[in-house]
Amino acid sequence: MPLASLDLPLLILATYRLQAIWNGERIAQPIRAWFRRYGGTVAYFVDCPLCVSVWTGGGITTVWLIGSLPGQILVGALAASA
């Protein structure tokens, strides 16, 4: 399923929201702490907002392109909450 021109803003907003949840919300704090235990490169990629946005953007786009209804609902909910 190719991306339509209206899909891009939706994917951008969903990526922004998921990245904001990962980097700033308390709900993701235990997961971030688990990754920080390893230190080094792993901790850097988990704490770097730019790095996290690349990973979340790839994940959001993959979920969207797979085309499952639960995935599209999740992407829509993330975009709506941004």
Residue pairs with C-beta under 8 A, 6 or more apart in sequence:
1 65
1 67
3 11
3 64
3 65
7 64
9 79
10 64
10 75
10 76
10 79
11 57
11 60
11 61
11 64
11 75
11 79
13 78
13 79
13 80
13 82
14 60
14 75
14 76
14 78
14 79
14 82
15 53
15 56
15 57
15 60
16 53
16 82
17 78
17 79
17 81
17 82
18 56
18 59
18 60
18 78
19 49
19 52
19 53
19 56
20 82
21 27
21 28
22 28
22 32
22 52
22 56
23 47
23 49
23 52
32 46
32 47
35 42
35 43
35 46
36 43
36 46
36 47
44 51
45 51
45 52
45 55
46 52
60 75
60 78
63 71
63 72
63 74
63 75
64 71
64 72
64 75
